Amino acid sequence: MSIEVNTVVTGPFVENTFVVHDTETLDAVIIDPGDDPGRILRTVEQLGVKVHAVLLTHAHIDHAGAVGRILEKLKVPFLVHKEEQFWLDGLEEQARMFGVRAGAAPKPTGYLEDGQELTFGSLRFRVIHTPGHTAGGVSFLIDKILFAGDTLFAGSIGRTDLPGGSYEQILESIEKRLLPLGDDVAVYCGHGPETTLGRERRSNPFLR
């Protein structure tokens, strides 16, 4: 299996949406469709991949704003942690607050759990519950690639001042759940450039 990650930078929050696929089978998932559904769908079409699911690391507007519009075109499962239902229920309110577009969020097909193994065609992801930015934040691990949402950034960490956020929890999530995965794990972040767990362990000023 050879994994390719295509990043689509979306919306006014400059959020990273990921189209992840196996280059041999063309099985794919979309992670965190925040905005610009047309660009995301064009990327899917250009790659010629078969999308099996839409996954969310968390349900803030900048990561979930395009979910409904994506699922109008792609009839696939939609999965998120149950603690994120609070944010999904308020998605339209979030959109009004920030002056962006988002319809009502569709009901999740199912809820993600810590340690769950997800299989979509040839793709196999492990779900890692990483609360702190939000109560139901998760990261997704496939091979040596980690999709960390807004838990960990290159040189920084996610904000913890919104409902459900906790500075202590986000540090614990990073230090106890993510860093032990290994220095060679590539990290694709919700905003900004990718990094590695080794680089963040050595140089991220927020980590002890």
FENCORZI-V69045 format. One line per field, one symbol per residue. phi: phi as a letter, one per 30 degrees, with the letter a starting at -180 (. if undefined). psi: psi as a letter, one per 20 degrees, with the letter a starting at -180 (. if undefined). A space follows every 50 residues. Layout:
phi=???
psi=???
This chain:
phi=.bccccccdbiddhccccccbdddcidbbcchddaheddddddedddicc dcacccdacdedcbdceeddddccdbdbbadddddedddcdddedddcic cadddddedacdbeidccbbiddbcccbdbdkdbdcdbcccbhcbccchc dbcdiabddbcceidaddddddeddccceddkddddcccdbiddbbdddd ddbdddcd
psi=popppppopqrijlqoppopqpigijpqqppmnhalhghghhggghhkro phqpqphrkqhiijhjgghgihhomrqppqqhiihghghkghggghhjkr ppappqpqhrqqqpippppncipoqppopmrggrhkprqppockppojck gprojarqqjjrpiqpggghgggghhhghihqhjppporhqarraqhggh hhipiip.
